Structures are given as C-alpha cells and as structure tokens.
Amino acid sequence: GTLAMSRNLCRIGAAPQHVLARADFASINTTQVVLISGGGSGHEPAHAGFIGEGMLTGAVLGGMFASPSSSAVLSAIISLAGPPGCLLIVKNYTGDRFNF
C-alpha cells in the first residue's frame, strides 16, 4: 500500500528482504551519510512514513510486530550506503537491538 501510493519510494531487493528507500537514494548516497532505521510492521506508517528529504534514506521492515532480520538490515546497508557511510538509527526494542 505505502509503496504503491508514493512515487518518492522504491523497494530495494526482493522478498523476504523488505527494504524501502527514497527513490532518489542513488543521487545522494555519494555525497551524504544515509540514514537507515526500521522495525516490525503493524504500526504503519511508523518506519516507511519517515523516509524522505531531511529524514530517513531507507527503512527495513520486519513482519507483523517482529523485527527485521539481520540479513535484511545488512542488505539495506549494502544497497543504500555510499562512500560517506550510513548511520543506523536503532530504537530501544529488544529485537531491533539484536538485529541492528
């Protein structure tokens, strides 16, 4: 739903890696540190709703009320980060702390 309604978002990779990003991330990741966060689904638009200019570059989405896997987080880092690097914004939920 969120992806279909916004031209400013794109999906990175294929299922089961649920990573959403700014559609223009390739034009900024060479000059800016990218910001990545995420967490479980079920509180939409909690994570994807913060993607945009001046906010997150990407969000890693887990299953319903479950944190995303560490492989999904790694996929987001590899796909989105450029030479300046990335900053992971980790919330204080136990599953997020384990996997981010």
N, C-alpha and C positions, 0 to 999 in steps of 0.2 A: 503494500500500500504506500508506504512513505516514499519508496524509490520511484514508483510509478507516477507519483504526484509532483515530483521535483526534478526539474531539468538541471539543477545545480548539484545533484548527487549521482554517483556511479557506484556500481558493485565491483569489488576487486576480487578476482579469483572465482572459484566455483564452490558449490556446497561440498562439504559441510563448513567451509570457511566463510562465515558471514561477516564480511568487512565492507562497510560503506565509507565513501570518501567524497571530498569535494571533486566535482567533475574536472576542475582545472588544477588538480594537485600537481600534475607534471610541470606546470609552468611556475610553480612556487617552490618546489622541493629542492631546486638547485641554489636558491638564494636564502631560504628561510628554514629554520628548525620546524619540523612538522609536529603537531600536537595530536596524540592518539589517546583515546580513553575507551571505555566500553563497560559492558556488564551484561547481566541477564536480561532477557526480553520479558515483557509483561508490564512494563511501566512506560510504554511509549507516550511521547517521543523522547524518553529520557536521554538516550545516548545519541541517536541519529539526529535528534532535534537540535543538538548543539554543534552540528557540523556547519561551517560557513566562514565567511571572511571575518577575521578577527577572533575566531573561536577555534573549534577543533578542525583538524585536517581530515581525520578519519575516526571511525568508531568500530570496535569489534563487538559483535552482538552474540551473546550466548543463547541458549534455549530458554524456554519459559522458566523464569526465576532461577536460572542456572548461569554461572559464569562461563565466559567463552573459554575454550581450551587453550593451553599454552601454545599449541601449534597454530591456532588461529591468530593469536597475538603475534607470534613470530612472522607469520605470513603478512600481517599488516605492516610490521616494521620493515621487512624486506621490500615489500611493494611500494610503500609510501615514502620512506626516508631517502633523502639525497645526501650529498656530501656534508651539509651542515649538521645532519643528525636528526634525532627525534627526541621528544620528551613524552614519556608515558605518564598520564595522569591516572593514578590508582586511588580508588575510593576505599574506605575502610570496611569493606565487606570481606569476610574470610576467604571465600572462593576467589575473589578478584586478587587478593594479596598473594594467594598461592600461584595463580596462573599468569599474572602480570609480572 
